[in-house]
């Protein structure tokens, strides 16, 4: 029994020893599993990739009620009660939206009450002036009779004593003055009556005219398309689309737009780190996320001079607009795009993948032909980097380091070769 246990212990010890030896001297990663790529030569493209959104280069706006009419009515904001779905194709004169009429209806009611009051005031003023002028005419007639009686008394006093004759003449003169003054007063009272009637008549006419304007304004609360096209919701200053429940103001009374779909642009934003590379006139490749099989070309037409901050981010970006060179009926506003702006093209350049470039002690190198070859890198794009010195076209470079990189001899460049590469001299 003891011999059997001793045998088992020996076997276990030998097994552990074998495992220990395998762990210490286990083989490294086979070089055969490492991917190598050849150094390429050709036109090296440097680009900036961004996401954007399609929009029409030009569009016709569909307005709500006229701004002047809204200001006259003292209506400053309107709610969109109903609007047709975004992207609906309409013909000229077709229904687009209905605006909330509550405030306008209240103003019409108030205006009608004012008209009733002014009509009552007009009738009252008309009656007052009629009665006043009638009293003045009666007074004038009585004074005329008194003047005639005074004249008869003078005519009959020729046989009376001089004192009596004098007294009748004084009475006649007094009657003449009273009558003449009454004539002047009547003219003034008549002019005043005419002025009063004109005033209340004009006031009533103005209120009626204001009511007619409000009634006409109500017709504009039903918004119709000015021409045929596709209705696209207008965006407010926050970038939100104005659908049902949104509001428009007197100063910006645009309900929707009819874009010109034959000329499209892609609006995008470039990070402040890359904006110095982007210039007007640069070419671009534009892809539409909804149709990945479609590819379009474009050109930078506008670069913002002032940056802005994205929401919920500290990043500063600059707005860039790209014109889409081709026309395609599938393109629609608000479609998401992927834009590749070609900022530079370098001909006859040697380049390798970024993964093939390594750094140690400030020396940049690649693994090639059993050695670590020092290289001088140049400009890079998102995936590759130019090699100014240290490699030639067709050389094979590894994309990952070997199992024991310290066994690979480092081949450095001469200071003359480094200087030539950095200065671009041959």
C-alpha beads as a LAMMPS data file, in Angstrom:
LAMMPS data file: protein, C-alpha beads

426 atoms
425 bonds

1 atom types
1 bond types

-500.0 500.0 xlo xhi
-500.0 500.0 ylo yhi
-500.0 500.0 zlo zhi

Masses

1 110.0

Atoms # bond

1 1 1 0.000 0.000 0.000
2 1 1 2.790 2.375 0.918
3 1 1 4.569 1.590 -2.369
4 1 1 1.384 2.418 -4.260
5 1 1 1.013 5.793 -2.535
6 1 1 4.679 6.538 -3.135
7 1 1 4.183 5.853 -6.861
8 1 1 1.181 8.170 -7.058
9 1 1 3.164 10.952 -5.335
10 1 1 6.038 10.544 -7.786
11 1 1 3.660 10.758 -10.781
12 1 1 2.021 13.890 -9.354
13 1 1 5.398 15.528 -8.746
14 1 1 6.556 14.771 -12.269
15 1 1 3.292 16.207 -13.673
16 1 1 3.707 19.452 -11.714
17 1 1 7.325 19.680 -12.821
18 1 1 6.259 19.265 -16.445
19 1 1 3.629 21.982 -16.120
20 1 1 6.192 24.302 -14.533
21 1 1 8.691 23.689 -17.317
22 1 1 5.946 24.317 -19.954
23 1 1 4.966 27.594 -18.234
24 1 1 8.532 28.863 -18.137
25 1 1 9.439 27.836 -21.663
26 1 1 5.960 28.130 -23.282
27 1 1 6.133 29.303 -26.940
28 1 1 5.235 32.927 -27.778
29 1 1 2.707 34.064 -30.305
30 1 1 3.557 32.720 -33.674
31 1 1 4.753 35.313 -36.125
32 1 1 2.851 33.455 -38.775
33 1 1 -0.431 34.723 -37.212
34 1 1 0.575 38.385 -37.570
35 1 1 -0.898 40.412 -40.431
36 1 1 1.475 42.284 -42.698
37 1 1 0.564 44.944 -45.234
38 1 1 2.512 46.509 -48.053
39 1 1 3.548 50.143 -48.139
40 1 1 1.257 51.920 -50.596
41 1 1 2.085 54.762 -52.961
42 1 1 -0.425 57.087 -54.523
43 1 1 -2.647 60.053 -53.865
44 1 1 -3.111 60.508 -50.130
45 1 1 -6.476 61.993 -49.173
46 1 1 -6.964 63.959 -45.954
47 1 1 -10.579 64.568 -45.048
48 1 1 -12.943 65.667 -42.302
49 1 1 -15.943 63.417 -41.692
50 1 1 -19.126 64.849 -40.212
51 1 1 -22.826 64.116 -39.990
52 1 1 -25.308 66.603 -41.374
53 1 1 -28.898 67.177 -42.388
54 1 1 -30.351 67.837 -45.811
55 1 1 -32.162 71.087 -46.478
56 1 1 -33.329 72.918 -49.577
57 1 1 -31.025 75.638 -50.846
58 1 1 -34.046 77.858 -51.370
59 1 1 -37.691 77.622 -50.374
60 1 1 -40.888 79.645 -50.422
61 1 1 -42.389 80.443 -47.049
62 1 1 -46.028 79.848 -46.219
63 1 1 -47.081 82.795 -44.084
64 1 1 -49.892 83.145 -41.615
65 1 1 -51.969 86.353 -41.322
66 1 1 -50.246 89.552 -42.457
67 1 1 -47.973 91.178 -39.913
68 1 1 -49.527 94.636 -40.278
69 1 1 -53.049 93.272 -39.751
70 1 1 -51.947 91.371 -36.652
71 1 1 -50.250 94.468 -35.233
72 1 1 -53.366 96.572 -35.896
73 1 1 -55.447 93.946 -34.115
74 1 1 -52.880 93.799 -31.279
75 1 1 -52.472 90.058 -31.647
76 1 1 -48.880 89.073 -30.911
77 1 1 -48.941 85.259 -30.875
78 1 1 -51.027 82.589 -32.577
79 1 1 -51.283 78.876 -31.871
80 1 1 -51.401 76.358 -34.712
81 1 1 -54.588 74.387 -34.067
82 1 1 -54.192 72.001 -36.994
83 1 1 -51.666 71.429 -39.763
84 1 1 -51.294 68.793 -42.474
85 1 1 -48.546 66.156 -41.960
86 1 1 -44.960 67.175 -42.602
87 1 1 -43.906 66.211 -46.128
88 1 1 -47.409 66.373 -47.658
89 1 1 -47.460 67.325 -51.344
90 1 1 -50.018 70.075 -52.026
91 1 1 -51.298 72.057 -54.976
92 1 1 -51.711 75.820 -55.156
93 1 1 -54.573 76.946 -52.905
94 1 1 -54.755 73.689 -50.935
95 1 1 -55.401 73.750 -47.198
96 1 1 -52.252 73.774 -45.047
97 1 1 -53.123 74.828 -41.492
98 1 1 -55.738 76.331 -39.205
99 1 1 -54.756 78.891 -36.575
100 1 1 -56.455 79.399 -33.218
101 1 1 -59.236 82.001 -33.570
102 1 1 -60.044 82.415 -29.853
103 1 1 -58.315 85.759 -29.337
104 1 1 -59.605 87.117 -32.651
105 1 1 -63.173 86.033 -31.843
106 1 1 -63.024 87.854 -28.521
107 1 1 -61.753 90.986 -30.227
108 1 1 -64.577 90.806 -32.795
109 1 1 -67.130 90.553 -29.981
110 1 1 -65.567 93.518 -28.189
111 1 1 -65.575 95.489 -31.424
112 1 1 -69.256 94.727 -32.014
113 1 1 -70.088 95.978 -28.513
114 1 1 -68.120 99.158 -29.210
115 1 1 -70.041 99.654 -32.458
116 1 1 -73.328 99.323 -30.588
117 1 1 -72.176 102.009 -28.152
118 1 1 -71.036 104.310 -30.945
119 1 1 -74.298 103.794 -32.830
120 1 1 -76.224 104.782 -29.701
121 1 1 -73.974 107.803 -29.280
122 1 1 -74.533 108.715 -32.923
123 1 1 -78.326 108.593 -32.520
124 1 1 -78.178 110.573 -29.254
125 1 1 -75.972 113.256 -30.796
126 1 1 -78.233 113.399 -33.825
127 1 1 -81.322 113.943 -31.624
128 1 1 -79.557 116.503 -29.440
129 1 1 -78.386 118.567 -32.376
130 1 1 -81.813 118.356 -34.034
131 1 1 -83.566 119.612 -30.907
132 1 1 -80.971 122.313 -30.311
133 1 1 -81.235 123.652 -33.857
134 1 1 -85.015 123.477 -33.730
135 1 1 -85.020 125.608 -30.564
136 1 1 -82.624 128.042 -32.193
137 1 1 -84.843 128.360 -35.268
138 1 1 -87.906 128.988 -33.079
139 1 1 -86.034 131.658 -31.166
140 1 1 -84.948 133.257 -34.442
141 1 1 -88.526 133.306 -35.718
142 1 1 -89.786 134.955 -32.521
143 1 1 -87.076 137.611 -32.725
144 1 1 -88.058 138.298 -36.330
145 1 1 -91.663 138.812 -35.258
146 1 1 -90.499 141.149 -32.512
147 1 1 -88.471 143.105 -35.075
148 1 1 -91.490 143.484 -37.314
149 1 1 -93.631 144.673 -34.382
150 1 1 -90.984 147.249 -33.483
151 1 1 -90.949 148.488 -37.072
152 1 1 -94.758 148.871 -37.040
153 1 1 -94.538 150.825 -33.787
154 1 1 -92.003 153.192 -35.347
155 1 1 -94.183 153.660 -38.394
156 1 1 -97.209 154.501 -36.223
157 1 1 -95.282 156.906 -33.957
158 1 1 -94.933 159.695 -36.556
159 1 1 -97.849 161.495 -35.017
160 1 1 -96.614 160.959 -31.463
161 1 1 -94.471 163.317 -29.431
162 1 1 -90.737 163.275 -30.192
163 1 1 -89.953 161.433 -26.956
164 1 1 -92.333 158.638 -27.897
165 1 1 -90.863 158.459 -31.402
166 1 1 -87.379 158.234 -29.905
167 1 1 -88.469 155.424 -27.602
168 1 1 -89.950 153.357 -30.464
169 1 1 -86.770 153.767 -32.550
170 1 1 -84.663 152.527 -29.608
171 1 1 -86.931 149.487 -29.318
172 1 1 -86.532 148.852 -33.061
173 1 1 -82.732 149.050 -32.858
174 1 1 -82.745 146.714 -29.856
175 1 1 -84.898 144.236 -31.777
176 1 1 -82.589 144.460 -34.826
177 1 1 -79.517 143.775 -32.695
178 1 1 -81.218 140.851 -30.986
179 1 1 -82.300 139.384 -34.297
180 1 1 -78.874 139.836 -35.949
181 1 1 -77.140 138.284 -32.944
182 1 1 -79.553 135.391 -33.017
183 1 1 -78.773 134.830 -36.710
184 1 1 -75.031 134.692 -35.940
185 1 1 -75.623 132.346 -32.984
186 1 1 -77.714 130.058 -35.128
187 1 1 -74.943 129.815 -37.728
188 1 1 -72.405 128.942 -35.023
189 1 1 -74.699 126.400 -33.418
190 1 1 -75.331 124.857 -36.839
191 1 1 -71.591 124.581 -37.528
192 1 1 -71.059 123.026 -34.095
193 1 1 -73.869 120.543 -34.754
194 1 1 -72.339 119.590 -38.098
195 1 1 -68.916 119.141 -36.411
196 1 1 -70.431 116.977 -33.652
197 1 1 -72.242 114.795 -36.164
198 1 1 -69.103 114.483 -38.275
199 1 1 -67.083 113.448 -35.226
200 1 1 -69.473 110.743 -34.050
201 1 1 -70.042 109.620 -37.646
202 1 1 -66.287 109.255 -38.256
203 1 1 -65.846 107.409 -34.959
204 1 1 -68.641 105.012 -35.863
205 1 1 -67.241 104.555 -39.368
206 1 1 -63.777 103.772 -37.941
207 1 1 -65.174 101.138 -35.580
208 1 1 -67.076 99.544 -38.448
209 1 1 -63.934 99.621 -40.573
210 1 1 -61.945 97.985 -37.739
211 1 1 -64.592 95.273 -37.521
212 1 1 -64.370 94.658 -41.265
213 1 1 -60.583 94.350 -40.951
214 1 1 -60.957 91.846 -38.115
215 1 1 -63.448 89.845 -40.161
216 1 1 -61.080 89.902 -43.148
217 1 1 -58.185 88.916 -40.864
218 1 1 -60.181 85.899 -39.743
219 1 1 -60.151 84.610 -43.314
220 1 1 -56.330 84.504 -43.145
221 1 1 -56.436 82.163 -40.125
222 1 1 -57.041 79.349 -42.612
223 1 1 -53.598 79.030 -44.205
224 1 1 -53.386 77.823 -47.799
225 1 1 -50.471 76.930 -50.073
226 1 1 -49.304 79.773 -52.346
227 1 1 -48.137 77.255 -54.957
228 1 1 -47.642 73.539 -55.526
229 1 1 -44.920 71.728 -53.608
230 1 1 -44.054 69.670 -50.545
231 1 1 -44.955 71.181 -47.178
232 1 1 -42.093 71.154 -44.671
233 1 1 -42.615 72.381 -41.119
234 1 1 -40.792 75.584 -40.218
235 1 1 -38.207 75.384 -37.433
236 1 1 -38.237 77.886 -34.573
237 1 1 -35.159 79.526 -33.053
238 1 1 -34.566 76.415 -30.912
239 1 1 -34.582 74.174 -33.986
240 1 1 -37.944 72.557 -33.133
241 1 1 -40.469 71.978 -35.895
242 1 1 -43.684 73.987 -35.734
243 1 1 -46.420 71.403 -35.738
244 1 1 -49.896 71.400 -34.202
245 1 1 -49.795 73.128 -30.824
246 1 1 -46.808 75.321 -31.703
247 1 1 -47.065 79.103 -31.823
248 1 1 -46.072 81.731 -34.358
249 1 1 -45.485 85.385 -33.601
250 1 1 -46.360 88.633 -35.318
251 1 1 -42.678 89.179 -36.116
252 1 1 -42.114 85.660 -37.536
253 1 1 -45.434 84.487 -38.900
254 1 1 -44.086 81.583 -41.003
255 1 1 -46.173 78.430 -40.628
256 1 1 -44.316 76.141 -43.058
257 1 1 -42.154 76.195 -46.193
258 1 1 -42.270 74.842 -49.735
259 1 1 -38.646 73.857 -50.474
260 1 1 -37.114 73.724 -53.936
261 1 1 -36.094 70.053 -53.984
262 1 1 -34.006 70.417 -57.142
263 1 1 -31.215 72.171 -55.216
264 1 1 -30.293 70.579 -51.902
265 1 1 -27.628 71.382 -49.333
266 1 1 -26.265 69.487 -46.360
267 1 1 -25.946 71.537 -43.204
268 1 1 -23.289 70.177 -40.891
269 1 1 -21.109 71.255 -37.976
270 1 1 -17.330 70.896 -37.848
271 1 1 -15.386 70.739 -34.590
272 1 1 -13.173 73.705 -33.805
273 1 1 -10.125 71.388 -33.995
274 1 1 -10.778 70.663 -37.691
275 1 1 -12.396 73.904 -38.876
276 1 1 -9.040 75.407 -39.899
277 1 1 -8.782 72.674 -42.564
278 1 1 -12.153 73.446 -44.151
279 1 1 -12.444 76.141 -46.844
280 1 1 -15.052 77.231 -49.363
281 1 1 -14.690 75.378 -52.667
282 1 1 -13.427 72.073 -51.258
283 1 1 -15.015 68.933 -52.679
284 1 1 -16.962 66.452 -50.599
285 1 1 -18.585 63.048 -50.728
286 1 1 -22.124 62.926 -49.366
287 1 1 -23.978 59.806 -48.311
288 1 1 -27.595 59.592 -47.196
289 1 1 -28.257 57.303 -44.232
290 1 1 -31.718 56.383 -45.524
291 1 1 -30.235 55.156 -48.823
292 1 1 -26.721 53.841 -48.077
293 1 1 -26.350 52.551 -51.645
294 1 1 -26.586 56.125 -52.959
295 1 1 -23.525 58.370 -53.089
296 1 1 -23.416 62.023 -54.112
297 1 1 -20.730 64.625 -54.629
298 1 1 -20.757 68.078 -53.154
299 1 1 -18.822 71.257 -52.559
300 1 1 -18.320 73.538 -49.561
301 1 1 -20.234 76.772 -50.175
302 1 1 -20.224 78.412 -46.758
303 1 1 -18.141 78.253 -43.574
304 1 1 -19.308 80.135 -40.482
305 1 1 -16.927 82.719 -39.059
306 1 1 -18.273 82.406 -35.524
307 1 1 -18.567 79.157 -33.613
308 1 1 -21.393 78.003 -31.394
309 1 1 -21.731 75.591 -28.519
310 1 1 -23.637 72.352 -28.852
311 1 1 -26.362 71.604 -26.342
312 1 1 -25.275 69.489 -23.371
313 1 1 -21.664 69.725 -24.507
314 1 1 -18.608 71.908 -24.065
315 1 1 -17.542 71.383 -27.682
316 1 1 -17.456 74.408 -29.976
317 1 1 -18.517 73.829 -33.576
318 1 1 -18.810 75.859 -36.768
319 1 1 -21.668 75.538 -39.250
320 1 1 -20.654 74.415 -42.751
321 1 1 -22.943 74.167 -45.780
322 1 1 -22.335 71.753 -48.668
323 1 1 -24.167 71.995 -51.988
324 1 1 -25.243 68.625 -53.417
325 1 1 -24.142 68.531 -57.058
326 1 1 -26.608 65.886 -58.258
327 1 1 -30.410 65.905 -58.268
328 1 1 -32.324 62.870 -57.069
329 1 1 -36.039 62.708 -56.293
330 1 1 -35.371 60.579 -53.206
331 1 1 -33.629 63.439 -51.426
332 1 1 -35.826 65.101 -48.816
333 1 1 -35.240 67.815 -46.222
334 1 1 -34.182 66.597 -42.751
335 1 1 -32.562 63.388 -44.064
336 1 1 -29.360 62.587 -42.170
337 1 1 -26.150 62.643 -44.203
338 1 1 -22.577 61.507 -43.747
339 1 1 -20.225 64.068 -45.263
340 1 1 -16.577 63.510 -46.113
341 1 1 -14.973 66.886 -46.825
342 1 1 -11.730 66.450 -48.757
343 1 1 -9.415 69.029 -47.252
344 1 1 -6.156 67.996 -48.999
345 1 1 -4.886 65.581 -51.653
346 1 1 -1.155 64.767 -51.708
347 1 1 0.067 62.997 -54.877
348 1 1 2.769 60.281 -55.009
349 1 1 2.821 59.764 -51.244
350 1 1 4.027 56.655 -49.380
351 1 1 1.617 55.672 -46.611
352 1 1 0.877 52.869 -44.180
353 1 1 -1.936 52.111 -41.724
354 1 1 -1.757 53.994 -38.427
355 1 1 -1.682 50.641 -36.571
356 1 1 1.724 49.838 -38.156
357 1 1 3.474 52.846 -36.572
358 1 1 5.059 52.431 -33.122
359 1 1 6.996 54.719 -30.794
360 1 1 9.762 54.045 -28.275
361 1 1 12.049 56.633 -26.650
362 1 1 10.727 59.346 -29.002
363 1 1 11.751 57.249 -32.014
364 1 1 8.971 56.236 -34.388
365 1 1 9.437 52.952 -36.227
366 1 1 7.786 50.000 -37.963
367 1 1 8.390 46.269 -37.808
368 1 1 9.606 45.092 -41.197
369 1 1 11.930 42.374 -42.556
370 1 1 13.024 41.169 -39.115
371 1 1 14.022 44.613 -37.845
372 1 1 12.600 47.747 -36.306
373 1 1 12.970 50.391 -38.983
374 1 1 12.959 54.044 -37.931
375 1 1 10.640 56.172 -40.087
376 1 1 9.753 59.858 -40.392
377 1 1 5.960 60.211 -40.464
378 1 1 4.103 63.051 -42.188
379 1 1 0.477 64.026 -42.386
380 1 1 -2.228 61.568 -41.409
381 1 1 -5.908 60.979 -42.004
382 1 1 -8.351 58.901 -39.982
383 1 1 -6.809 55.537 -40.968
384 1 1 -3.386 56.057 -42.539
385 1 1 -0.223 58.110 -42.247
386 1 1 2.379 59.309 -44.748
387 1 1 5.962 58.041 -44.408
388 1 1 8.539 60.636 -45.484
389 1 1 11.635 58.449 -44.984
390 1 1 12.589 54.934 -43.923
391 1 1 10.424 52.829 -46.260
392 1 1 9.829 52.291 -49.944
393 1 1 6.824 51.171 -51.930
394 1 1 6.045 47.479 -51.515
395 1 1 7.829 46.993 -48.165
396 1 1 5.898 44.794 -45.759
397 1 1 5.095 46.187 -42.304
398 1 1 3.444 44.461 -39.373
399 1 1 0.205 45.719 -37.844
400 1 1 1.121 44.347 -34.387
401 1 1 4.428 43.933 -32.517
402 1 1 6.196 40.538 -32.432
403 1 1 6.244 38.269 -29.354
404 1 1 9.742 39.440 -28.337
405 1 1 10.251 42.904 -29.845
406 1 1 13.539 43.338 -27.976
407 1 1 15.051 40.713 -30.253
408 1 1 14.357 42.914 -33.300
409 1 1 17.303 45.125 -34.125
410 1 1 16.553 48.866 -34.449
411 1 1 17.733 50.351 -37.733
412 1 1 17.964 54.131 -37.395
413 1 1 18.125 56.787 -40.101
414 1 1 21.030 59.140 -40.590
415 1 1 20.648 62.723 -39.448
416 1 1 21.008 63.790 -43.079
417 1 1 18.101 61.560 -44.167
418 1 1 15.944 62.857 -41.299
419 1 1 16.703 66.470 -42.212
420 1 1 15.905 65.880 -45.890
421 1 1 12.612 64.211 -44.986
422 1 1 11.541 67.033 -42.680
423 1 1 12.537 69.818 -45.086
424 1 1 11.172 68.008 -48.162
425 1 1 14.460 68.142 -50.064
426 1 1 15.643 65.299 -52.267

Bonds

1 1 1 2
2 1 2 3
3 1 3 4
4 1 4 5
5 1 5 6
6 1 6 7
7 1 7 8
8 1 8 9
9 1 9 10
10 1 10 11
11 1 11 12
12 1 12 13
13 1 13 14
14 1 14 15
15 1 15 16
16 1 16 17
17 1 17 18
18 1 18 19
19 1 19 20
20 1 20 21
21 1 21 22
22 1 22 23
23 1 23 24
24 1 24 25
25 1 25 26
26 1 26 27
27 1 27 28
28 1 28 29
29 1 29 30
30 1 30 31
31 1 31 32
32 1 32 33
33 1 33 34
34 1 34 35
35 1 35 36
36 1 36 37
37 1 37 38
38 1 38 39
39 1 39 40
40 1 40 41
41 1 41 42
42 1 42 43
43 1 43 44
44 1 44 45
45 1 45 46
46 1 46 47
47 1 47 48
48 1 48 49
49 1 49 50
50 1 50 51
51 1 51 52
52 1 52 53
53 1 53 54
54 1 54 55
55 1 55 56
56 1 56 57
57 1 57 58
58 1 58 59
59 1 59 60
60 1 60 61
61 1 61 62
62 1 62 63
63 1 63 64
64 1 64 65
65 1 65 66
66 1 66 67
67 1 67 68
68 1 68 69
69 1 69 70
70 1 70 71
71 1 71 72
72 1 72 73
73 1 73 74
74 1 74 75
75 1 75 76
76 1 76 77
77 1 77 78
78 1 78 79
79 1 79 80
80 1 80 81
81 1 81 82
82 1 82 83
83 1 83 84
84 1 84 85
85 1 85 86
86 1 86 87
87 1 87 88
88 1 88 89
89 1 89 90
90 1 90 91
91 1 91 92
92 1 92 93
93 1 93 94
94 1 94 95
95 1 95 96
96 1 96 97
97 1 97 98
98 1 98 99
99 1 99 100
100 1 100 101
101 1 101 102
102 1 102 103
103 1 103 104
104 1 104 105
105 1 105 106
106 1 106 107
107 1 107 108
108 1 108 109
109 1 109 110
110 1 110 111
111 1 111 112
112 1 112 113
113 1 113 114
114 1 114 115
115 1 115 116
116 1 116 117
117 1 117 118
118 1 118 119
119 1 119 120
120 1 120 121
121 1 121 122
122 1 122 123
123 1 123 124
124 1 124 125
125 1 125 126
126 1 126 127
127 1 127 128
128 1 128 129
129 1 129 130
130 1 130 131
131 1 131 132
132 1 132 133
133 1 133 134
134 1 134 135
135 1 135 136
136 1 136 137
137 1 137 138
138 1 138 139
139 1 139 140
140 1 140 141
141 1 141 142
142 1 142 143
143 1 143 144
144 1 144 145
145 1 145 146
146 1 146 147
147 1 147 148
148 1 148 149
149 1 149 150
150 1 150 151
151 1 151 152
152 1 152 153
153 1 153 154
154 1 154 155
155 1 155 156
156 1 156 157
157 1 157 158
158 1 158 159
159 1 159 160
160 1 160 161
161 1 161 162
162 1 162 163
163 1 163 164
164 1 164 165
165 1 165 166
166 1 166 167
167 1 167 168
168 1 168 169
169 1 169 170
170 1 170 171
171 1 171 172
172 1 172 173
173 1 173 174
174 1 174 175
175 1 175 176
176 1 176 177
177 1 177 178
178 1 178 179
179 1 179 180
180 1 180 181
181 1 181 182
182 1 182 183
183 1 183 184
184 1 184 185
185 1 185 186
186 1 186 187
187 1 187 188
188 1 188 189
189 1 189 190
190 1 190 191
191 1 191 192
192 1 192 193
193 1 193 194
194 1 194 195
195 1 195 196
196 1 196 197
197 1 197 198
198 1 198 199
199 1 199 200
200 1 200 201
201 1 201 202
202 1 202 203
203 1 203 204
204 1 204 205
205 1 205 206
206 1 206 207
207 1 207 208
208 1 208 209
209 1 209 210
210 1 210 211
211 1 211 212
212 1 212 213
213 1 213 214
214 1 214 215
215 1 215 216
216 1 216 217
217 1 217 218
218 1 218 219
219 1 219 220
220 1 220 221
221 1 221 222
222 1 222 223
223 1 223 224
224 1 224 225
225 1 225 226
226 1 226 227
227 1 227 228
228 1 228 229
229 1 229 230
230 1 230 231
231 1 231 232
232 1 232 233
233 1 233 234
234 1 234 235
235 1 235 236
236 1 236 237
237 1 237 238
238 1 238 239
239 1 239 240
240 1 240 241
241 1 241 242
242 1 242 243
243 1 243 244
244 1 244 245
245 1 245 246
246 1 246 247
247 1 247 248
248 1 248 249
249 1 249 250
250 1 250 251
251 1 251 252
252 1 252 253
253 1 253 254
254 1 254 255
255 1 255 256
256 1 256 257
257 1 257 258
258 1 258 259
259 1 259 260
260 1 260 261
261 1 261 262
262 1 262 263
263 1 263 264
264 1 264 265
265 1 265 266
266 1 266 267
267 1 267 268
268 1 268 269
269 1 269 270
270 1 270 271
271 1 271 272
272 1 272 273
273 1 273 274
274 1 274 275
275 1 275 276
276 1 276 277
277 1 277 278
278 1 278 279
279 1 279 280
280 1 280 281
281 1 281 282
282 1 282 283
283 1 283 284
284 1 284 285
285 1 285 286
286 1 286 287
287 1 287 288
288 1 288 289
289 1 289 290
290 1 290 291
291 1 291 292
292 1 292 293
293 1 293 294
294 1 294 295
295 1 295 296
296 1 296 297
297 1 297 298
298 1 298 299
299 1 299 300
300 1 300 301
301 1 301 302
302 1 302 303
303 1 303 304
304 1 304 305
305 1 305 306
306 1 306 307
307 1 307 308
308 1 308 309
309 1 309 310
310 1 310 311
311 1 311 312
312 1 312 313
313 1 313 314
314 1 314 315
315 1 315 316
316 1 316 317
317 1 317 318
318 1 318 319
319 1 319 320
320 1 320 321
321 1 321 322
322 1 322 323
323 1 323 324
324 1 324 325
325 1 325 326
326 1 326 327
327 1 327 328
328 1 328 329
329 1 329 330
330 1 330 331
331 1 331 332
332 1 332 333
333 1 333 334
334 1 334 335
335 1 335 336
336 1 336 337
337 1 337 338
338 1 338 339
339 1 339 340
340 1 340 341
341 1 341 342
342 1 342 343
343 1 343 344
344 1 344 345
345 1 345 346
346 1 346 347
347 1 347 348
348 1 348 349
349 1 349 350
350 1 350 351
351 1 351 352
352 1 352 353
353 1 353 354
354 1 354 355
355 1 355 356
356 1 356 357
357 1 357 358
358 1 358 359
359 1 359 360
360 1 360 361
361 1 361 362
362 1 362 363
363 1 363 364
364 1 364 365
365 1 365 366
366 1 366 367
367 1 367 368
368 1 368 369
369 1 369 370
370 1 370 371
371 1 371 372
372 1 372 373
373 1 373 374
374 1 374 375
375 1 375 376
376 1 376 377
377 1 377 378
378 1 378 379
379 1 379 380
380 1 380 381
381 1 381 382
382 1 382 383
383 1 383 384
384 1 384 385
385 1 385 386
386 1 386 387
387 1 387 388
388 1 388 389
389 1 389 390
390 1 390 391
391 1 391 392
392 1 392 393
393 1 393 394
394 1 394 395
395 1 395 396
396 1 396 397
397 1 397 398
398 1 398 399
399 1 399 400
400 1 400 401
401 1 401 402
402 1 402 403
403 1 403 404
404 1 404 405
405 1 405 406
406 1 406 407
407 1 407 408
408 1 408 409
409 1 409 410
410 1 410 411
411 1 411 412
412 1 412 413
413 1 413 414
414 1 414 415
415 1 415 416
416 1 416 417
417 1 417 418
418 1 418 419
419 1 419 420
420 1 420 421
421 1 421 422
422 1 422 423
423 1 423 424
424 1 424 425
425 1 425 426
